[in-house]
């Protein structure tokens, strides 16, 4: 295991908080990106009906 990322002059808790914040940001971005993609898929899966094509009365 390499210790290249470890700054020996900085405190250990600050190092771990920094890395946890990066992981949390990536997880948050991935979560909301997936929600956005699923919502777009759901909207495109439903047929869009134009309001001017739908009549108020169906039948004679």
PDB file with SEQRES, HELIX, SHEET and CRYST1 records, atoms N, CA, C and O in Angstrom:
SEQRES   1 A   60  UNK UNK UNK UNK UNK UNK UNK UNK UNK UNK UNK UNK UNK          
SEQRES   2 A   60  UNK UNK UNK UNK UNK UNK UNK UNK UNK UNK UNK UNK UNK          
SEQRES   3 A   60  UNK UNK UNK UNK UNK UNK UNK UNK UNK UNK UNK UNK UNK          
SEQRES   4 A   60  UNK UNK UNK UNK UNK UNK UNK UNK UNK UNK UNK UNK UNK          
SEQRES   5 A   60  UNK UNK UNK UNK UNK UNK UNK UNK                              
HELIX    1 AA1 UNK A   12  UNK A   45  1                                  34    
HELIX    2 AA2 UNK A   51  UNK A   53  5                                   3    
CRYST1    1.000    1.000    1.000  90.00  90.00  90.00 P 1           1          
ATOM      1  N   UNK A   1       0.854  -1.176   0.000  1.00  0.00           N  
ATOM      2  CA  UNK A   1       0.000   0.000   0.000  1.00  0.00           C  
ATOM      3  C   UNK A   1       0.899   1.237   0.000  1.00  0.00           C  
ATOM      4  O   UNK A   1       1.865   1.320   0.757  1.00  0.00           O  
ATOM      5  N   UNK A   2       0.574   2.151  -0.826  1.00  0.00           N  
ATOM      6  CA  UNK A   2       1.380   3.370  -0.922  1.00  0.00           C  
ATOM      7  C   UNK A   2       0.798   4.465  -0.046  1.00  0.00           C  
ATOM      8  O   UNK A   2      -0.409   4.510   0.191  1.00  0.00           O  
ATOM      9  N   UNK A   3       1.648   5.330   0.422  1.00  0.00           N  
ATOM     10  CA  UNK A   3       1.224   6.429   1.291  1.00  0.00           C  
ATOM     11  C   UNK A   3       1.433   7.778   0.599  1.00  0.00           C  
ATOM     12  O   UNK A   3       1.641   8.793   1.264  1.00  0.00           O  
ATOM     13  N   UNK A   4       1.376   7.788  -0.731  1.00  0.00           N  
ATOM     14  CA  UNK A   4       1.611   9.018  -1.478  1.00  0.00           C  
ATOM     15  C   UNK A   4       0.560  10.091  -1.195  1.00  0.00           C  
ATOM     16  O   UNK A   4       0.876  11.281  -1.191  1.00  0.00           O  
ATOM     17  N   UNK A   5      -0.683   9.678  -0.958  1.00  0.00           N  
ATOM     18  CA  UNK A   5      -1.753  10.647  -0.727  1.00  0.00           C  
ATOM     19  C   UNK A   5      -1.734  11.217   0.683  1.00  0.00           C  
ATOM     20  O   UNK A   5      -2.350  12.251   0.939  1.00  0.00           O  
ATOM     21  N   UNK A   6      -1.046  10.565   1.589  1.00  0.00           N  
ATOM     22  CA  UNK A   6      -1.063  10.978   2.986  1.00  0.00           C  
ATOM     23  C   UNK A   6      -0.136  12.169   3.201  1.00  0.00           C  
ATOM     24  O   UNK A   6       1.055  12.112   2.892  1.00  0.00           O  
ATOM     25  N   UNK A   7      -0.697  13.231   3.728  1.00  0.00           N  
ATOM     26  CA  UNK A   7       0.096  14.402   4.094  1.00  0.00           C  
ATOM     27  C   UNK A   7       0.419  14.269   5.581  1.00  0.00           C  
ATOM     28  O   UNK A   7      -0.467  14.432   6.419  1.00  0.00           O  
ATOM     29  N   UNK A   8       1.666  13.977   5.916  1.00  0.00           N  
ATOM     30  CA  UNK A   8       2.045  13.723   7.299  1.00  0.00           C  
ATOM     31  C   UNK A   8       2.044  14.993   8.151  1.00  0.00           C  
ATOM     32  O   UNK A   8       2.138  14.909   9.376  1.00  0.00           O  
ATOM     33  N   UNK A   9       1.941  16.140   7.537  1.00  0.00           N  
ATOM     34  CA  UNK A   9       1.888  17.386   8.293  1.00  0.00           C  
ATOM     35  C   UNK A   9       0.452  17.749   8.672  1.00  0.00           C  
ATOM     36  O   UNK A   9       0.248  18.567   9.569  1.00  0.00           O  
ATOM     37  N   UNK A  10      -0.546  17.162   8.012  1.00  0.00           N  
ATOM     38  CA  UNK A  10      -1.947  17.441   8.319  1.00  0.00           C  
ATOM     39  C   UNK A  10      -2.464  16.429   9.340  1.00  0.00           C  
ATOM     40  O   UNK A  10      -1.889  15.353   9.507  1.00  0.00           O  
ATOM     41  N   UNK A  11      -3.546  16.781  10.016  1.00  0.00           N  
ATOM     42  CA  UNK A  11      -4.106  15.876  11.022  1.00  0.00           C  
ATOM     43  C   UNK A  11      -4.832  14.716  10.335  1.00  0.00           C  
ATOM     44  O   UNK A  11      -5.368  14.866   9.237  1.00  0.00           O  
ATOM     45  N   UNK A  12      -4.839  13.580  10.989  1.00  0.00           N  
ATOM     46  CA  UNK A  12      -5.473  12.381  10.434  1.00  0.00           C  
ATOM     47  C   UNK A  12      -6.988  12.552  10.280  1.00  0.00           C  
ATOM     48  O   UNK A  12      -7.517  12.188   9.230  1.00  0.00           O  
ATOM     49  N   UNK A  13      -7.719  13.090  11.277  1.00  0.00           N  
ATOM     50  CA  UNK A  13      -9.169  13.262  11.090  1.00  0.00           C  
ATOM     51  C   UNK A  13      -9.511  14.164   9.901  1.00  0.00           C  
ATOM     52  O   UNK A  13     -10.473  13.897   9.181  1.00  0.00           O  
ATOM     53  N   UNK A  14      -8.742  15.214   9.693  1.00  0.00           N  
ATOM     54  CA  UNK A  14      -9.014  16.100   8.554  1.00  0.00           C  
ATOM     55  C   UNK A  14      -8.822  15.362   7.236  1.00  0.00           C  
ATOM     56  O   UNK A  14      -9.571  15.579   6.283  1.00  0.00           O  
ATOM     57  N   UNK A  15      -7.829  14.497   7.181  1.00  0.00           N  
ATOM     58  CA  UNK A  15      -7.585  13.702   5.975  1.00  0.00           C  
ATOM     59  C   UNK A  15      -8.792  12.816   5.664  1.00  0.00           C  
ATOM     60  O   UNK A  15      -9.263  12.773   4.527  1.00  0.00           O  
ATOM     61  N   UNK A  16      -9.285  12.112   6.681  1.00  0.00           N  
ATOM     62  CA  UNK A  16     -10.413  11.198   6.468  1.00  0.00           C  
ATOM     63  C   UNK A  16     -11.711  11.947   6.202  1.00  0.00           C  
ATOM     64  O   UNK A  16     -12.521  11.496   5.393  1.00  0.00           O  
ATOM     65  N   UNK A  17     -11.925  13.073   6.859  1.00  0.00           N  
ATOM     66  CA  UNK A  17     -13.125  13.879   6.593  1.00  0.00           C  
ATOM     67  C   UNK A  17     -13.109  14.377   5.154  1.00  0.00           C  
ATOM     68  O   UNK A  17     -14.145  14.384   4.490  1.00  0.00           O  
ATOM     69  N   UNK A  18     -11.961  14.787   4.672  1.00  0.00           N  
ATOM     70  CA  UNK A  18     -11.836  15.256   3.292  1.00  0.00           C  
ATOM     71  C   UNK A  18     -12.187  14.144   2.304  1.00  0.00           C  
ATOM     72  O   UNK A  18     -12.929  14.372   1.349  1.00  0.00           O  
ATOM     73  N   UNK A  19     -11.663  12.959   2.529  1.00  0.00           N  
ATOM     74  CA  UNK A  19     -11.938  11.854   1.613  1.00  0.00           C  
ATOM     75  C   UNK A  19     -13.378  11.353   1.713  1.00  0.00           C  
ATOM     76  O   UNK A  19     -13.972  10.974   0.703  1.00  0.00           O  
ATOM     77  N   UNK A  20     -13.941  11.348   2.916  1.00  0.00           N  
ATOM     78  CA  UNK A  20     -15.353  10.973   3.064  1.00  0.00           C  
ATOM     79  C   UNK A  20     -16.249  11.992   2.365  1.00  0.00           C  
ATOM     80  O   UNK A  20     -17.265  11.618   1.780  1.00  0.00           O  
ATOM     81  N   UNK A  21     -15.889  13.267   2.415  1.00  0.00           N  
ATOM     82  CA  UNK A  21     -16.666  14.300   1.728  1.00  0.00           C  
ATOM     83  C   UNK A  21     -16.639  14.096   0.215  1.00  0.00           C  
ATOM     84  O   UNK A  21     -17.650  14.296  -0.457  1.00  0.00           O  
ATOM     85  N   UNK A  22     -15.498  13.703  -0.314  1.00  0.00           N  
ATOM     86  CA  UNK A  22     -15.396  13.435  -1.757  1.00  0.00           C  
ATOM     87  C   UNK A  22     -16.261  12.244  -2.142  1.00  0.00           C  
ATOM     88  O   UNK A  22     -16.977  12.293  -3.142  1.00  0.00           O  
ATOM     89  N   UNK A  23     -16.199  11.177  -1.355  1.00  0.00           N  
ATOM     90  CA  UNK A  23     -17.021   9.985  -1.633  1.00  0.00           C  
ATOM     91  C   UNK A  23     -18.504  10.338  -1.518  1.00  0.00           C  
ATOM     92  O   UNK A  23     -19.310   9.898  -2.337  1.00  0.00           O  
ATOM     93  N   UNK A  24     -18.867  11.133  -0.504  1.00  0.00           N  
ATOM     94  CA  UNK A  24     -20.261  11.536  -0.328  1.00  0.00           C  
ATOM     95  C   UNK A  24     -20.763  12.380  -1.489  1.00  0.00           C  
ATOM     96  O   UNK A  24     -21.904  12.224  -1.924  1.00  0.00           O  
ATOM     97  N   UNK A  25     -19.919  13.274  -1.992  1.00  0.00           N  
ATOM     98  CA  UNK A  25     -20.311  14.095  -3.135  1.00  0.00           C  
ATOM     99  C   UNK A  25     -20.552  13.225  -4.372  1.00  0.00           C  
ATOM    100  O   UNK A  25     -21.525  13.429  -5.098  1.00  0.00           O  
ATOM    101  N   UNK A  26     -19.669  12.261  -4.604  1.00  0.00           N  
ATOM    102  CA  UNK A  26     -19.836  11.368  -5.761  1.00  0.00           C  
ATOM    103  C   UNK A  26     -21.098  10.524  -5.617  1.00  0.00           C  
ATOM    104  O   UNK A  26     -21.819  10.315  -6.592  1.00  0.00           O  
ATOM    105  N   UNK A  27     -21.364  10.042  -4.414  1.00  0.00           N  
ATOM    106  CA  UNK A  27     -22.569   9.244  -4.180  1.00  0.00           C  
ATOM    107  C   UNK A  27     -23.826  10.082  -4.388  1.00  0.00           C  
ATOM    108  O   UNK A  27     -24.802   9.607  -4.968  1.00  0.00           O  
ATOM    109  N   UNK A  28     -23.805  11.316  -3.919  1.00  0.00           N  
ATOM    110  CA  UNK A  28     -24.954  12.216  -4.079  1.00  0.00           C  
ATOM    111  C   UNK A  28     -25.200  12.527  -5.556  1.00  0.00           C  
ATOM    112  O   UNK A  28     -26.340  12.490  -6.020  1.00  0.00           O  
ATOM    113  N   UNK A  29     -24.146  12.827  -6.281  1.00  0.00           N  
ATOM    114  CA  UNK A  29     -24.285  13.098  -7.712  1.00  0.00           C  
ATOM    115  C   UNK A  29     -24.820  11.884  -8.458  1.00  0.00           C  
ATOM    116  O   UNK A  29     -25.684  12.017  -9.324  1.00  0.00           O  
ATOM    117  N   UNK A  30     -24.312  10.706  -8.126  1.00  0.00           N  
ATOM    118  CA  UNK A  30     -24.784   9.485  -8.789  1.00  0.00           C  
ATOM    119  C   UNK A  30     -26.249   9.220  -8.466  1.00  0.00           C  
ATOM    120  O   UNK A  30     -27.015   8.824  -9.344  1.00  0.00           O  
ATOM    121  N   UNK A  31     -26.645   9.435  -7.215  1.00  0.00           N  
ATOM    122  CA  UNK A  31     -28.028   9.205  -6.802  1.00  0.00           C  
ATOM    123  C   UNK A  31     -28.993  10.102  -7.575  1.00  0.00           C  
ATOM    124  O   UNK A  31     -29.971   9.620  -8.147  1.00  0.00           O  
ATOM    125  N   UNK A  32     -28.717  11.400  -7.591  1.00  0.00           N  
ATOM    126  CA  UNK A  32     -29.629  12.320  -8.264  1.00  0.00           C  
ATOM    127  C   UNK A  32     -29.557  12.209  -9.783  1.00  0.00           C  
ATOM    128  O   UNK A  32     -30.543  12.484 -10.466  1.00  0.00           O  
ATOM    129  N   UNK A  33     -28.415  11.816 -10.318  1.00  0.00           N  
ATOM    130  CA  UNK A  33     -28.336  11.571 -11.761  1.00  0.00           C  
ATOM    131  C   UNK A  33     -29.204  10.382 -12.143  1.00  0.00           C  
ATOM    132  O   UNK A  33     -29.889  10.418 -13.165  1.00  0.00           O  
ATOM    133  N   UNK A  34     -29.184   9.331 -11.334  1.00  0.00           N  
ATOM    134  CA  UNK A  34     -30.022   8.161 -11.625  1.00  0.00           C  
ATOM    135  C   UNK A  34     -31.505   8.500 -11.497  1.00  0.00           C  
ATOM    136  O   UNK A  34     -32.313   8.036 -12.300  1.00  0.00           O  
ATOM    137  N   UNK A  35     -31.873   9.305 -10.497  1.00  0.00           N  
ATOM    138  CA  UNK A  35     -33.270   9.719 -10.370  1.00  0.00           C  
ATOM    139  C   UNK A  35     -33.703  10.524 -11.583  1.00  0.00           C  
ATOM    140  O   UNK A  35     -34.815  10.344 -12.080  1.00  0.00           O  
ATOM    141  N   UNK A  36     -32.840  11.409 -12.066  1.00  0.00           N  
ATOM    142  CA  UNK A  36     -33.161  12.237 -13.229  1.00  0.00           C  
ATOM    143  C   UNK A  36     -33.311  11.370 -14.475  1.00  0.00           C  
ATOM    144  O   UNK A  36     -34.235  11.570 -15.264  1.00  0.00           O  
ATOM    145  N   UNK A  37     -32.412  10.414 -14.654  1.00  0.00           N  
ATOM    146  CA  UNK A  37     -32.478   9.517 -15.814  1.00  0.00           C  
ATOM    147  C   UNK A  37     -33.742   8.679 -15.764  1.00  0.00           C  
ATOM    148  O   UNK A  37     -34.404   8.509 -16.788  1.00  0.00           O  
ATOM    149  N   UNK A  38     -34.096   8.148 -14.590  1.00  0.00           N  
ATOM    150  CA  UNK A  38     -35.310   7.345 -14.475  1.00  0.00           C  
ATOM    151  C   UNK A  38     -36.549   8.173 -14.752  1.00  0.00           C  
ATOM    152  O   UNK A  38     -37.486   7.685 -15.383  1.00  0.00           O  
ATOM    153  N   UNK A  39     -36.575   9.412 -14.295  1.00  0.00           N  
ATOM    154  CA  UNK A  39     -37.731  10.273 -14.559  1.00  0.00           C  
ATOM    155  C   UNK A  39     -37.858  10.579 -16.048  1.00  0.00           C  
ATOM    156  O   UNK A  39     -38.966  10.598 -16.584  1.00  0.00           O  
ATOM    157  N   UNK A  40     -36.744  10.815 -16.711  1.00  0.00           N  
ATOM    158  CA  UNK A  40     -36.790  11.060 -18.162  1.00  0.00           C  
ATOM    159  C   UNK A  40     -37.277   9.828 -18.900  1.00  0.00           C  
ATOM    160  O   UNK A  40     -38.062   9.948 -19.841  1.00  0.00           O  
ATOM    161  N   UNK A  41     -36.832   8.649 -18.496  1.00  0.00           N  
ATOM    162  CA  UNK A  41     -37.292   7.414 -19.134  1.00  0.00           C  
ATOM    163  C   UNK A  41     -38.786   7.222 -18.910  1.00  0.00           C  
ATOM    164  O   UNK A  41     -39.506   6.796 -19.813  1.00  0.00           O  
ATOM    165  N   UNK A  42     -39.249   7.540 -17.701  1.00  0.00           N  
ATOM    166  CA  UNK A  42     -40.665   7.381 -17.395  1.00  0.00           C  
ATOM    167  C   UNK A  42     -41.508   8.337 -18.225  1.00  0.00           C  
ATOM    168  O   UNK A  42     -42.585   7.968 -18.693  1.00  0.00           O  
ATOM    169  N   UNK A  43     -41.029   9.558 -18.412  1.00  0.00           N  
ATOM    170  CA  UNK A  43     -41.782  10.536 -19.207  1.00  0.00           C  
ATOM    171  C   UNK A  43     -41.816  10.170 -20.680  1.00  0.00           C  
ATOM    172  O   UNK A  43     -42.837  10.377 -21.336  1.00  0.00           O  
ATOM    173  N   UNK A  44     -40.738   9.637 -21.214  1.00  0.00           N  
ATOM    174  CA  UNK A  44     -40.711   9.288 -22.627  1.00  0.00           C  
ATOM    175  C   UNK A  44     -41.414   7.970 -22.889  1.00  0.00           C  
ATOM    176  O   UNK A  44     -41.803   7.701 -24.025  1.00  0.00           O  
ATOM    177  N   UNK A  45     -41.589   7.141 -21.871  1.00  0.00           N  
ATOM    178  CA  UNK A  45     -42.270   5.862 -22.056  1.00  0.00           C  
ATOM    179  C   UNK A  45     -43.781   6.064 -22.204  1.00  0.00           C  
ATOM    180  O   UNK A  45     -44.441   5.306 -22.915  1.00  0.00           O  
ATOM    181  N   UNK A  46     -44.329   7.083 -21.535  1.00  0.00           N  
ATOM    182  CA  UNK A  46     -45.757   7.372 -21.651  1.00  0.00           C  
ATOM    183  C   UNK A  46     -46.042   8.096 -22.951  1.00  0.00           C  
ATOM    184  O   UNK A  46     -45.309   9.011 -23.327  1.00  0.00           O  
ATOM    185  N   UNK A  47     -47.101   7.697 -23.642  1.00  0.00           N  
ATOM    186  CA  UNK A  47     -47.444   8.445 -24.865  1.00  0.00           C  
ATOM    187  C   UNK A  47     -47.952   9.839 -24.505  1.00  0.00           C  
ATOM    188  O   UNK A  47     -48.773  10.003 -23.603  1.00  0.00           O  
ATOM    189  N   UNK A  48     -47.461  10.810 -25.209  1.00  0.00           N  
ATOM    190  CA  UNK A  48     -47.876  12.190 -24.981  1.00  0.00           C  
ATOM    191  C   UNK A  48     -49.151  12.458 -25.783  1.00  0.00           C  
ATOM    192  O   UNK A  48     -49.214  12.173 -26.979  1.00  0.00           O  
ATOM    193  N   UNK A  49     -50.150  12.999 -25.123  1.00  0.00           N  
ATOM    194  CA  UNK A  49     -51.427  13.299 -25.766  1.00  0.00           C  
ATOM    195  C   UNK A  49     -51.564  14.812 -25.847  1.00  0.00           C  
ATOM    196  O   UNK A  49     -51.480  15.516 -24.841  1.00  0.00           O  
ATOM    197  N   UNK A  50     -51.777  15.293 -27.063  1.00  0.00           N  
ATOM    198  CA  UNK A  50     -51.990  16.720 -27.238  1.00  0.00           C  
ATOM    199  C   UNK A  50     -53.414  17.067 -26.822  1.00  0.00           C  
ATOM    200  O   UNK A  50     -54.347  16.319 -27.113  1.00  0.00           O  
ATOM    201  N   UNK A  51     -53.583  18.185 -26.150  1.00  0.00           N  
ATOM    202  CA  UNK A  51     -54.900  18.565 -25.641  1.00  0.00           C  
ATOM    203  C   UNK A  51     -55.873  18.910 -26.767  1.00  0.00           C  
ATOM    204  O   UNK A  51     -57.081  18.735 -26.605  1.00  0.00           O  
ATOM    205  N   UNK A  52     -55.371  19.397 -27.907  1.00  0.00           N  
ATOM    206  CA  UNK A  52     -56.287  19.754 -28.989  1.00  0.00           C  
ATOM    207  C   UNK A  52     -56.768  18.516 -29.755  1.00  0.00           C  
ATOM    208  O   UNK A  52     -57.715  18.617 -30.535  1.00  0.00           O  
ATOM    209  N   UNK A  53     -56.154  17.379 -29.558  1.00  0.00           N  
ATOM    210  CA  UNK A  53     -56.574  16.154 -30.247  1.00  0.00           C  
ATOM    211  C   UNK A  53     -57.601  15.374 -29.441  1.00  0.00           C  
ATOM    212  O   UNK A  53     -58.251  14.480 -29.982  1.00  0.00           O  
ATOM    213  N   UNK A  54     -57.760  15.686 -28.172  1.00  0.00           N  
ATOM    214  CA  UNK A  54     -58.705  14.977 -27.309  1.00  0.00           C  
ATOM    215  C   UNK A  54     -60.022  15.728 -27.320  1.00  0.00           C  
ATOM    216  O   UNK A  54     -60.061  16.927 -27.043  1.00  0.00           O  
ATOM    217  N   UNK A  55     -61.095  15.032 -27.639  1.00  0.00           N  
ATOM    218  CA  UNK A  55     -62.396  15.688 -27.645  1.00  0.00           C  
ATOM    219  C   UNK A  55     -63.068  15.533 -26.276  1.00  0.00           C  
ATOM    220  O   UNK A  55     -62.813  14.576 -25.545  1.00  0.00           O  
ATOM    221  N   UNK A  56     -63.915  16.482 -25.959  1.00  0.00           N  
ATOM    222  CA  UNK A  56     -64.601  16.449 -24.679  1.00  0.00           C  
ATOM    223  C   UNK A  56     -65.656  15.341 -24.652  1.00  0.00           C  
ATOM    224  O   UNK A  56     -65.889  14.728 -23.610  1.00  0.00           O  
ATOM    225  N   UNK A  57     -66.290  15.087 -25.792  1.00  0.00           N  
ATOM    226  CA  UNK A  57     -67.324  14.045 -25.870  1.00  0.00           C  
ATOM    227  C   UNK A  57     -66.794  12.924 -26.748  1.00  0.00           C  
ATOM    228  O   UNK A  57     -66.203  13.146 -27.805  1.00  0.00           O  
ATOM    229  N   UNK A  58     -67.028  11.730 -26.274  1.00  0.00           N  
ATOM    230  CA  UNK A  58     -66.672  10.557 -27.079  1.00  0.00           C  
ATOM    231  C   UNK A  58     -67.985   9.898 -27.505  1.00  0.00           C  
ATOM    232  O   UNK A  58     -68.732   9.397 -26.665  1.00  0.00           O  
ATOM    233  N   UNK A  59     -68.249   9.900 -28.742  1.00  0.00           N  
ATOM    234  CA  UNK A  59     -69.473   9.266 -29.238  1.00  0.00           C  
ATOM    235  C   UNK A  59     -70.367  10.238 -29.979  1.00  0.00           C  
ATOM    236  O   UNK A  59     -70.044  11.419 -30.106  1.00  0.00           O  
ATOM    237  N   UNK A  60     -71.496   9.740 -30.470  1.00  0.00           N  
ATOM    238  CA  UNK A  60     -72.401  10.590 -31.283  1.00  0.00           C  
ATOM    239  C   UNK A  60     -73.215  11.568 -30.499  1.00  0.00           C  
ATOM    240  O   UNK A  60     -73.999  12.321 -31.076  1.00  0.00           O  
TER     241      UNK A  60                                                      
END                                                                             
